[in-house]
Amino acid sequence: METNRQLKINRLIQKELSEIFLLETKKMHGVLISVTNVRVSPDLGIAHAYLSIFPSDKGAELLANINENVKAVRYDLGKRVGKQLRVIPDLNFHLDDSLDYIENIDKLLKDDK
């Protein structure tokens, strides 16, 4: 059960990370990264961010690149939310493949007809 404080911090980090990735993906044409979910640990020390990447064939490559540059992303996040959070959580990025899963199910249902 997440506390009200965790839920607020989840939304704050999700919003700010979305804006950071929006600014970065404007430089790369044809790529879209959206933050679908953020979950902060109870001690607010670790944040797990789930990313949906379009096109999905570049997902693993972009996620690896983001994980290599996690310190820069955390620094940018700290500059944005430094006045609201005392400690900026460590960031762990994961690939959210729920849209691919839904697309696969739709494809299977259409093929069945």
N, CA, C and O atoms as a MOPAC input file, in Angstrom:
PM7 MOZYME 1SCF
protein

 N      0.84800 1    -1.18300 1     0.00000 1
 C      0.00000 1     0.00000 1     0.00000 1
 C      0.88600 1     1.23600 1     0.00000 1
 O      1.69500 1     1.44100 1     0.90500 1
 N      0.72000 1     2.04600 1    -1.02000 1
 C      1.51400 1     3.26000 1    -1.11200 1
 C      0.83700 1     4.38400 1    -0.33400 1
 O     -0.38600 1     4.51900 1    -0.33900 1
 N      1.65700 1     5.17900 1     0.32800 1
 C      1.12000 1     6.29100 1     1.08800 1
 C      0.77500 1     7.44800 1     0.15500 1
 O      1.16800 1     7.46800 1    -1.01200 1
 N      0.04400 1     8.39300 1     0.68900 1
 C     -0.33700 1     9.56800 1    -0.09200 1
 C      0.90700 1    10.34100 1    -0.53000 1
 O      0.95100 1    10.86000 1    -1.64500 1
 N      1.89900 1    10.42000 1     0.32500 1
 C      3.14700 1    11.11900 1    -0.00600 1
 C      3.86100 1    10.42600 1    -1.16500 1
 O      4.35700 1    11.09200 1    -2.07400 1
 N      3.91700 1     9.09900 1    -1.13900 1
 C      4.55500 1     8.37000 1    -2.23200 1
 C      3.82900 1     8.61900 1    -3.55600 1
 O      4.46500 1     8.80400 1    -4.59400 1
 N      2.50000 1     8.62100 1    -3.51200 1
 C      1.72500 1     8.85500 1    -4.73200 1
 C      2.00100 1    10.23500 1    -5.31100 1
 O      2.12100 1    10.38600 1    -6.52600 1
 N      2.10400 1    11.25200 1    -4.44100 1
 C      2.39900 1    12.60900 1    -4.91000 1
 C      3.79900 1    12.69100 1    -5.52100 1
 O      3.99600 1    13.33600 1    -6.55000 1
 N      4.75900 1    12.04100 1    -4.88600 1
 C      6.12900 1    12.06100 1    -5.39900 1
 C      6.21100 1    11.27900 1    -6.70600 1
 O      6.94000 1    11.66600 1    -7.61900 1
 N      5.45800 1    10.16800 1    -6.79600 1
 C      5.40300 1     9.41400 1    -8.05700 1
 C      4.94800 1    10.30600 1    -9.20300 1
 O      5.56000 1    10.32400 1   -10.27100 1
 N      3.86800 1    11.04500 1    -8.97400 1
 C      3.32600 1    11.91900 1   -10.02100 1
 C      4.29700 1    13.04700 1   -10.36600 1
 O      4.46500 1    13.38800 1   -11.53700 1
 N      4.93700 1    13.62600 1    -9.34400 1
 C      5.89000 1    14.71200 1    -9.57100 1
 C      7.06500 1    14.23100 1   -10.41600 1
 O      7.43700 1    14.88500 1   -11.39100 1
 N      7.64900 1    13.09800 1   -10.05000 1
 C      8.80200 1    12.58500 1   -10.78700 1
 C      8.39700 1    12.18100 1   -12.19700 1
 O      9.15000 1    12.40800 1   -13.14500 1
 N      7.21600 1    11.58300 1   -12.34800 1
 C      6.74700 1    11.19500 1   -13.67400 1
 C      6.59700 1    12.41300 1   -14.58000 1
 O      6.99900 1    12.38100 1   -15.74300 1
 N      6.02300 1    13.47800 1   -14.04800 1
 C      5.81900 1    14.70400 1   -14.82900 1
 C      7.15900 1    15.31000 1   -15.24700 1
 O      7.34400 1    15.68200 1   -16.40500 1
 N      8.07200 1    15.40500 1   -14.31600 1
 C      9.36000 1    16.03500 1   -14.61300 1
 C     10.20600 1    15.18900 1   -15.55400 1
 O     10.85000 1    15.72800 1   -16.45400 1
 N     10.21600 1    13.86100 1   -15.35900 1
 C     10.96400 1    12.99700 1   -16.27100 1
 C     10.37700 1    13.06100 1   -17.68100 1
 O     11.11300 1    13.03200 1   -18.66700 1
 N      9.05600 1    13.14700 1   -17.76900 1
 C      8.41400 1    13.26000 1   -19.08500 1
 C      8.88500 1    14.51400 1   -19.80900 1
 O      9.16200 1    14.47300 1   -21.00700 1
 N      8.97700 1    15.62200 1   -19.09200 1
 C      9.44100 1    16.86000 1   -19.70500 1
 C     10.91400 1    16.77500 1   -20.10100 1
 O     11.30500 1    17.29100 1   -21.14800 1
 N     11.73200 1    16.12800 1   -19.27200 1
 C     13.15400 1    15.96000 1   -19.59800 1
 C     13.29600 1    15.14200 1   -20.88000 1
 O     14.04000 1    15.52300 1   -21.78300 1
 N     12.57900 1    14.01500 1   -20.95800 1
 C     12.68900 1    13.16800 1   -22.14800 1
 C     12.07800 1    13.83300 1   -23.37600 1
 O     12.53800 1    13.60000 1   -24.49400 1
 N     11.05400 1    14.65200 1   -23.18600 1
 C     10.46300 1    15.37600 1   -24.30700 1
 C     11.48600 1    16.32500 1   -24.92600 1
 O     11.61000 1    16.39900 1   -26.14800 1
 N     12.21300 1    17.04400 1   -24.08400 1
 C     13.23300 1    17.96300 1   -24.58900 1
 C     14.37100 1    17.21600 1   -25.28700 1
 O     14.89500 1    17.68400 1   -26.29800 1
 N     14.75100 1    16.05500 1   -24.74800 1
 C     15.84900 1    15.29000 1   -25.34400 1
 C     15.43500 1    14.62500 1   -26.64900 1
 O     16.24100 1    14.54400 1   -27.57600 1
 N     14.19100 1    14.14600 1   -26.74300 1
 C     13.77900 1    13.44700 1   -27.95800 1
 C     13.44800 1    14.40000 1   -29.09300 1
 O     13.32300 1    13.96800 1   -30.23900 1
 N     13.30400 1    15.68700 1   -28.79900 1
 C     13.11200 1    16.65400 1   -29.88800 1
 C     14.35500 1    16.70800 1   -30.77200 1
 O     14.26900 1    17.04300 1   -31.95300 1
 N     15.51500 1    16.37600 1   -30.19400 1
 C     16.76300 1    16.37000 1   -30.95400 1
 C     16.85100 1    15.16200 1   -31.88100 1
 O     17.53400 1    15.21400 1   -32.90400 1
 N     16.16100 1    14.06700 1   -31.52600 1
 C     16.18400 1    12.84300 1   -32.33800 1
 C     14.83700 1    12.70900 1   -33.03500 1
 O     13.82000 1    12.49300 1   -32.37700 1
 N     14.81900 1    12.83300 1   -34.32700 1
 C     13.56600 1    12.77800 1   -35.07500 1
 C     13.07300 1    11.33300 1   -35.17400 1
 O     13.85700 1    10.41000 1   -35.39500 1
 N     11.77700 1    11.15700 1   -35.01000 1
 C     11.17700 1     9.84000 1   -35.16200 1
 C     11.21100 1     8.98600 1   -33.92200 1
 O     10.89700 1     7.79800 1   -33.99300 1
 N     11.58400 1     9.55000 1   -32.77400 1
 C     11.65200 1     8.79100 1   -31.52500 1
 C     10.75700 1     9.47700 1   -30.50100 1
 O     10.77100 1    10.70100 1   -30.36700 1
 N      9.98700 1     8.67900 1   -29.78800 1
 C      9.11500 1     9.19700 1   -28.74800 1
 C      9.29400 1     8.36000 1   -27.48500 1
 O      9.15000 1     7.13800 1   -27.52300 1
 N      9.60600 1     9.01100 1   -26.37600 1
 C      9.75400 1     8.32900 1   -25.09200 1
 C      8.73800 1     8.92700 1   -24.13700 1
 O      8.71500 1    10.13800 1   -23.91500 1
 N      7.89700 1     8.06600 1   -23.57100 1
 C      6.93800 1     8.54200 1   -22.58300 1
 C      7.12400 1     7.74700 1   -21.29000 1
 O      7.41100 1     6.55000 1   -21.31400 1
 N      6.95800 1     8.42900 1   -20.18100 1
 C      7.08100 1     7.81000 1   -18.86400 1
 C      5.67900 1     7.34100 1   -18.47600 1
 O      4.79600 1     8.15800 1   -18.21200 1
 N      5.48100 1     6.02400 1   -18.44300 1
 C      4.14300 1     5.49900 1   -18.18900 1
 C      3.84500 1     5.36400 1   -16.71000 1
 O      2.69400 1     5.50300 1   -16.29700 1
 N      4.86200 1     5.09600 1   -15.90400 1
 C      4.62100 1     4.88800 1   -14.48100 1
 C      5.91800 1     5.12900 1   -13.71000 1
 O      7.01100 1     4.87700 1   -14.21900 1
 N      5.78500 1     5.61500 1   -12.49000 1
 C      6.92600 1     5.76400 1   -11.58200 1
 C      6.50200 1     5.22600 1   -10.23200 1
 O      5.41700 1     5.53500 1    -9.73900 1
 N      7.36100 1     4.42400 1    -9.64100 1
 C      7.10500 1     3.89300 1    -8.29700 1
 C      8.30800 1     4.18600 1    -7.40800 1
 O      9.43700 1     3.80400 1    -7.71600 1
 N      8.04400 1     4.86500 1    -6.31000 1
 C      9.08800 1     5.24000 1    -5.37100 1
 C      9.05100 1     4.28000 1    -4.19500 1
 O      7.97600 1     3.89700 1    -3.73400 1
 N     10.22200 1     3.89100 1    -3.71100 1
 C     10.28900 1     2.99200 1    -2.56300 1
 C      9.77500 1     3.70700 1    -1.31200 1
 O      9.73300 1     4.93700 1    -1.28700 1
 N      9.38600 1     2.96700 1    -0.28000 1
 C      8.84400 1     3.60200 1     0.93200 1
 C      9.79000 1     4.59500 1     1.61000 1
 O      9.33400 1     5.55100 1     2.23600 1
 N     11.10200 1     4.37600 1     1.49100 1
 C     12.04700 1     5.32500 1     2.09300 1
 C     12.40000 1     6.47000 1     1.14200 1
 O     13.24000 1     7.30700 1     1.47100 1
 N     11.76700 1     6.51600 1    -0.03300 1
 C     11.94000 1     7.54900 1    -1.05100 1
 C     13.37100 1     7.61600 1    -1.58600 1
 O     13.80200 1     8.66100 1    -2.07400 1
 N     14.10500 1     6.51200 1    -1.49600 1
 C     15.48800 1     6.48600 1    -1.94100 1
 C     15.67300 1     5.96800 1    -3.35300 1
 O     16.67400 1     6.28000 1    -3.99700 1
 N     14.72100 1     5.17800 1    -3.84900 1
 C     14.83200 1     4.58400 1    -5.18400 1
 C     13.53200 1     4.81300 1    -5.93000 1
 O     12.44900 1     4.60800 1    -5.38200 1
 N     13.64000 1     5.23700 1    -7.17700 1
 C     12.47000 1     5.42800 1    -8.03100 1
 C     12.61700 1     4.52500 1    -9.25100 1
 O     13.62500 1     4.58600 1    -9.95600 1
 N     11.61700 1     3.69200 1    -9.49700 1
 C     11.57900 1     2.84200 1   -10.67100 1
 C     10.68100 1     3.51900 1   -11.69500 1
 O      9.48800 1     3.70400 1   -11.45700 1
 N     11.25600 1     3.88800 1   -12.83200 1
 C     10.50200 1     4.57000 1   -13.88400 1
 C     10.32500 1     3.61100 1   -15.05800 1
 O     11.28100 1     2.98200 1   -15.51400 1
 N      9.09500 1     3.51200 1   -15.53600 1
 C      8.76700 1     2.62500 1   -16.65400 1
 C      8.56400 1     3.48200 1   -17.89700 1
 O      7.74000 1     4.39600 1   -17.91100 1
 N      9.33100 1     3.16900 1   -18.94100 1
 C      9.34700 1     3.96900 1   -20.15200 1
 C      8.71900 1     3.20800 1   -21.31200 1
 O      8.98800 1     2.02300 1   -21.51100 1
 N      7.88900 1     3.89700 1   -22.06700 1
 C      7.34900 1     3.36500 1   -23.30400 1
 C      8.05500 1     4.09100 1   -24.43900 1
 O      8.01000 1     5.31800 1   -24.52700 1
 N      8.71100 1     3.32100 1   -25.31200 1
 C      9.54900 1     3.90300 1   -26.35200 1
 C      8.97000 1     3.54000 1   -27.71500 1
 O      8.67400 1     2.37800 1   -27.99400 1
 N      8.81400 1     4.57000 1   -28.56300 1
 C      8.34600 1     4.35700 1   -29.92200 1
 C      9.40600 1     4.85500 1   -30.87900 1
 O      9.86400 1     5.98100 1   -30.68500 1
 N      9.82600 1     4.15200 1   -31.86000 1
 C      9.42400 1     2.81100 1   -32.26500 1
 C     10.01100 1     1.75900 1   -31.33100 1
 O     11.11600 1     1.91700 1   -30.81100 1
 N      9.26100 1     0.69500 1   -31.13000 1
 C      9.62400 1    -0.30000 1   -30.12200 1
 C     10.86100 1    -1.10500 1   -30.50100 1
 O     11.47800 1    -1.71300 1   -29.62600 1
 N     11.24200 1    -1.12700 1   -31.77000 1
 C     12.45300 1    -1.87900 1   -32.13300 1
 C     13.72500 1    -1.19300 1   -31.63600 1
 O     14.76700 1    -1.83800 1   -31.51800 1
 N     13.65300 1     0.10000 1   -31.34400 1
 C     14.79900 1     0.82300 1   -30.78800 1
 C     14.76000 1     0.86000 1   -29.26000 1
 O     15.62200 1     1.48100 1   -28.63700 1
 N     13.77700 1     0.20500 1   -28.65300 1
 C     13.55900 1     0.30000 1   -27.21900 1
 C     14.74200 1    -0.14100 1   -26.38400 1
 O     15.17400 1     0.58100 1   -25.48500 1
 N     15.27000 1    -1.32300 1   -26.67200 1
 C     16.37600 1    -1.84900 1   -25.85900 1
 C     17.62300 1    -0.97700 1   -25.99200 1
 O     18.33100 1    -0.73700 1   -25.01400 1
 N     17.87900 1    -0.50900 1   -27.20500 1
 C     19.06100 1     0.33600 1   -27.43900 1
 C     18.94600 1     1.66400 1   -26.69200 1
 O     19.90100 1     2.10600 1   -26.05400 1
 N     17.78000 1     2.29600 1   -26.77200 1
 C     17.58800 1     3.57700 1   -26.09100 1
 C     17.58300 1     3.41100 1   -24.57200 1
 O     18.10400 1     4.26200 1   -23.85000 1
 N     16.99600 1     2.31700 1   -24.08800 1
 C     16.98600 1     2.07300 1   -22.64200 1
 C     18.41100 1     1.87200 1   -22.12300 1
 O     18.75500 1     2.36300 1   -21.04800 1
 N     19.23200 1     1.15700 1   -22.87600 1
 C     20.63300 1     0.98000 1   -22.48100 1
 C     21.36000 1     2.31900 1   -22.45200 1
 O     22.16600 1     2.56900 1   -21.55500 1
 N     21.08400 1     3.17600 1   -23.42200 1
 C     21.69500 1     4.50500 1   -23.47600 1
 C     21.25300 1     5.35200 1   -22.28300 1
 O     22.06300 1     6.05700 1   -21.68000 1
 N     19.96500 1     5.27900 1   -21.94700 1
 C     19.45200 1     6.03900 1   -20.80400 1
 C     20.08400 1     5.54700 1   -19.51300 1
 O     20.44700 1     6.34900 1   -18.65300 1
 N     20.21800 1     4.22300 1   -19.37000 1
 C     20.81700 1     3.67300 1   -18.15200 1
 C     22.29500 1     4.02200 1   -18.03400 1
 O     22.81600 1     4.12100 1   -16.92300 1
 N     22.98100 1     4.21200 1   -19.16500 1
 C     24.37500 1     4.64900 1   -19.12100 1
 C     24.48200 1     6.09800 1   -18.66100 1
 O     25.46800 1     6.48300 1   -18.03300 1
 N     23.47000 1     6.89700 1   -18.97300 1
 C     23.48700 1     8.32400 1   -18.64100 1
 C     22.54000 1     8.65700 1   -17.49600 1
 O     22.01200 1     9.76700 1   -17.43300 1
 N     22.32000 1     7.71100 1   -16.59200 1
 C     21.35100 1     7.91200 1   -15.51700 1
 C     21.77600 1     9.03800 1   -14.57300 1
 O     20.92600 1     9.70100 1   -13.97800 1
 N     23.08400 1     9.25600 1   -14.43400 1
 C     23.55100 1    10.32900 1   -13.55000 1
 C     23.15900 1    11.69900 1   -14.08900 1
 O     22.78200 1    12.58500 1   -13.32200 1
 N     23.24400 1    11.87400 1   -15.39700 1
 C     22.86900 1    13.15000 1   -16.00900 1
 C     21.35900 1    13.37800 1   -15.88700 1
 O     20.91400 1    14.49900 1   -15.64000 1
 N     20.58300 1    12.31900 1   -16.05900 1
 C     19.12800 1    12.43800 1   -15.93500 1
 C     18.76600 1    12.77700 1   -14.48900 1
 O     17.89900 1    13.61700 1   -14.24600 1
 N     19.42600 1    12.12700 1   -13.53300 1
 C     19.16400 1    12.40200 1   -12.11300 1
 C     19.55900 1    13.83800 1   -11.76600 1
 O     18.87800 1    14.49200 1   -10.97600 1
 N     20.64100 1    14.32800 1   -12.34300 1
 C     21.06600 1    15.71300 1   -12.11500 1
 C     20.02200 1    16.68800 1   -12.64900 1
 O     19.66700 1    17.65500 1   -11.97500 1
 N     19.52700 1    16.43100 1   -13.87200 1
 C     18.49600 1    17.29600 1   -14.44900 1
 C     17.22300 1    17.25600 1   -13.60400 1
 O     16.57900 1    18.28400 1   -13.39000 1
 N     16.86800 1    16.06800 1   -13.12800 1
 C     15.69700 1    15.93800 1   -12.26000 1
 C     15.91300 1    16.71500 1   -10.96500 1
 O     14.99800 1    17.37900 1   -10.47900 1
 N     17.10900 1    16.63500 1   -10.41100 1
 C     17.42000 1    17.36100 1    -9.18400 1
 C     17.31100 1    18.86200 1    -9.34200 1
 O     16.86100 1    19.55700 1    -8.43100 1
 N     17.73000 1    19.37500 1   -10.51500 1
 C     17.60400 1    20.81000 1   -10.76700 1
 C     16.14200 1    21.22700 1   -10.82900 1
 O     15.79900 1    22.34500 1   -10.44600 1
 N     15.27800 1    20.33500 1   -11.30800 1
 C     13.86200 1    20.66600 1   -11.45900 1
 C     13.07300 1    20.53900 1   -10.15100 1
 O     12.19300 1    21.35600 1    -9.88000 1
 N     13.38000 1    19.52600 1    -9.34400 1
 C     12.57100 1    19.27000 1    -8.14300 1
 C     13.35900 1    19.49200 1    -6.85400 1
 O     12.92700 1    19.06000 1    -5.78500 1
 N     14.49400 1    20.15100 1    -6.94300 1
 C     15.34400 1    20.35700 1    -5.78000 1
 C     14.67300 1    21.12300 1    -4.65200 1
 O     14.98800 1    20.90600 1    -3.48200 1
 N     13.75300 1    22.01300 1    -4.99100 1
 C     13.05300 1    22.79500 1    -3.96600 1
 C     11.91200 1    22.00600 1    -3.32100 1
 O     11.45300 1    22.35800 1    -2.23400 1
 N     11.44800 1    20.93300 1    -3.99000 1
 C     10.31200 1    20.17700 1    -3.48000 1
 C     10.71500 1    18.91000 1    -2.74400 1
 O     10.00600 1    18.46200 1    -1.84400 1
 N     11.84900 1    18.33000 1    -3.12000 1
 C     12.32700 1    17.10300 1    -2.48000 1
 C     13.68000 1    17.35700 1    -1.83300 1
 O     14.54700 1    18.01700 1    -2.40500 1
 N     13.84000 1    16.82500 1    -0.64200 1
 C     15.11200 1    16.99500 1     0.04500 1
 C     16.18100 1    16.08400 1    -0.56100 1
 O     17.31800 1    16.50400 1    -0.77200 1
 N     15.80300 1    14.82800 1    -0.84000 1
 C     16.72300 1    13.86100 1    -1.41500 1
 C     16.16000 1    13.41600 1    -2.76300 1
 O     15.00000 1    13.01500 1    -2.86000 1
 N     16.98700 1    13.48900 1    -3.79300 1
 C     16.57500 1    13.02700 1    -5.11700 1
 C     16.82000 1    11.52100 1    -5.16400 1
 O     17.94500 1    11.07400 1    -4.93800 1
 N     15.78700 1    10.73300 1    -5.45400 1
 C     15.96700 1     9.27200 1    -5.43300 1
 C     16.85300 1     8.78100 1    -6.57600 1
 O     16.94800 1     9.41200 1    -7.62900 1
 N     17.50300 1     7.63000 1    -6.34000 1
 C     18.23200 1     6.96000 1    -7.41000 1
 C     17.21800 1     6.47200 1    -8.42800 1
 O     16.13200 1     6.02200 1    -8.06400 1
 N     17.57100 1     6.56200 1    -9.70000 1
 C     16.63200 1     6.21900 1   -10.76100 1
 C     16.97900 1     4.87300 1   -11.38500 1
 O     18.13000 1     4.61600 1   -11.73600 1
 N     15.97800 1     4.02800 1   -11.51600 1
 C     16.09600 1     2.76600 1   -12.23800 1
 C     15.06900 1     2.79700 1   -13.35600 1
 O     13.87500 1     2.96500 1   -13.10600 1
 N     15.53300 1     2.63400 1   -14.59100 1
 C     14.62500 1     2.68500 1   -15.73800 1
 C     14.34300 1     1.28100 1   -16.23100 1
 O     15.23600 1     0.43700 1   -16.30600 1
 N     13.07800 1     1.04600 1   -16.56700 1
 C     12.63200 1    -0.24100 1   -17.08100 1
 C     11.81000 1     0.00800 1   -18.34000 1
 O     11.18000 1     1.05600 1   -18.48800 1
 N     11.82500 1    -0.96200 1   -19.23700 1
 C     11.04800 1    -0.86500 1   -20.46600 1
 C      9.63000 1    -1.33600 1   -20.20200 1
 O      9.41700 1    -2.44700 1   -19.71700 1
 N      8.66400 1    -0.49200 1   -20.52100 1
 C      7.25100 1    -0.84600 1   -20.36100 1
 C      6.75900 1    -1.37200 1   -21.70000 1
 O      6.59300 1    -0.61500 1   -22.65600 1
 N      6.52800 1    -2.67100 1   -21.75700 1
 C      6.12200 1    -3.28100 1   -23.02200 1
 C      4.63400 1    -3.62700 1   -23.03600 1
 O      4.21400 1    -4.50300 1   -23.79200 1
 N      3.85200 1    -2.96800 1   -22.23100 1
 C      2.42500 1    -3.27200 1   -22.17100 1
 C      1.72600 1    -2.93700 1   -23.48500 1
 O      0.79800 1    -3.64500 1   -23.87600 1
 N      2.14700 1    -1.87200 1   -24.17900 1
 C      1.52500 1    -1.53100 1   -25.46100 1
 C      1.83500 1    -2.58300 1   -26.51800 1
 O      0.97600 1    -2.91100 1   -27.33700 1
 N      3.05800 1    -3.11600 1   -26.50700 1
 C      3.40000 1    -4.19200 1   -27.44200 1
 C      2.58400 1    -5.44500 1   -27.13900 1
 O      2.15700 1    -6.15500 1   -28.05000 1
 N      2.37400 1    -5.70600 1   -25.86500 1
 C      1.58500 1    -6.86300 1   -25.44400 1
 C      0.13900 1    -6.73300 1   -25.93000 1
 O     -0.43700 1    -7.69300 1   -26.44300 1
 N     -0.43700 1    -5.55300 1   -25.76800 1
 C     -1.81300 1    -5.30300 1   -26.22000 1
 C     -1.89300 1    -5.41800 1   -27.74200 1
 O     -2.84700 1    -5.98600 1   -28.27200 1
 N     -0.90700 1    -4.88800 1   -28.43400 1
 C     -0.88400 1    -4.95700 1   -29.89700 1
 C     -0.80000 1    -6.40600 1   -30.37000 1
 O     -1.44600 1    -6.78600 1   -31.34600 1
 N     -0.00500 1    -7.20700 1   -29.67400 1
 C      0.13500 1    -8.62200 1   -30.02300 1
 C     -1.18900 1    -9.36200 1   -29.80800 1
 O     -1.56700 1   -10.19900 1   -30.62800 1
 N     -1.88600 1    -9.06500 1   -28.72600 1
 C     -3.16900 1    -9.71100 1   -28.46600 1
 C     -4.18900 1    -9.32100 1   -29.53700 1
 O     -4.94300 1   -10.16900 1   -30.01400 1
 N     -4.21400 1    -8.05100 1   -29.91300 1
 C     -5.12300 1    -7.59700 1   -30.98000 1
 C     -4.82500 1    -8.31600 1   -32.29300 1
 O     -5.73600 1    -8.72900 1   -33.01000 1
 N     -3.53800 1    -8.45800 1   -32.59300 1
 C     -3.13400 1    -9.13700 1   -33.82700 1
 C     -3.58900 1   -10.59500 1   -33.79900 1
 O     -4.09400 1   -11.10900 1   -34.79700 1
 N     -3.41200 1   -11.25800 1   -32.66300 1
 C     -3.81900 1   -12.66100 1   -32.54800 1
 C     -5.32900 1   -12.81400 1   -32.68000 1
 O     -5.80600 1   -13.77400 1   -33.28500 1
 N     -6.08100 1   -11.87500 1   -32.11800 1
 C     -7.53100 1   -11.94500 1   -32.21800 1
 C     -8.00300 1   -11.71000 1   -33.64900 1
 O     -8.95900 1   -12.34500 1   -34.09500 1
 N     -7.34900 1   -10.81000 1   -34.37100 1
 C     -7.72200 1   -10.54300 1   -35.75900 1
 C     -7.36400 1   -11.72400 1   -36.66300 1
 O     -8.10000 1   -12.03100 1   -37.60000 1
 N     -6.24500 1   -12.38300 1   -36.38900 1
 C     -5.83600 1   -13.53700 1   -37.17800 1
 C     -6.76400 1   -14.73500 1   -36.96300 1
 O     -6.90500 1   -15.58500 1   -37.84200 1
 N     -7.39000 1   -14.79300 1   -35.79700 1
 C     -8.26700 1   -15.90800 1   -35.44100 1
 C     -9.54200 1   -15.89300 1   -36.26400 1
 O    -10.15000 1   -16.94300 1   -36.47300 1
 N     -9.96000 1   -14.72500 1   -36.73600 1
 C    -11.22600 1   -14.61300 1   -37.47200 1
 C    -11.16200 1   -15.19100 1   -38.85100 1
 O    -12.15500 1   -15.16400 1   -39.57800 1

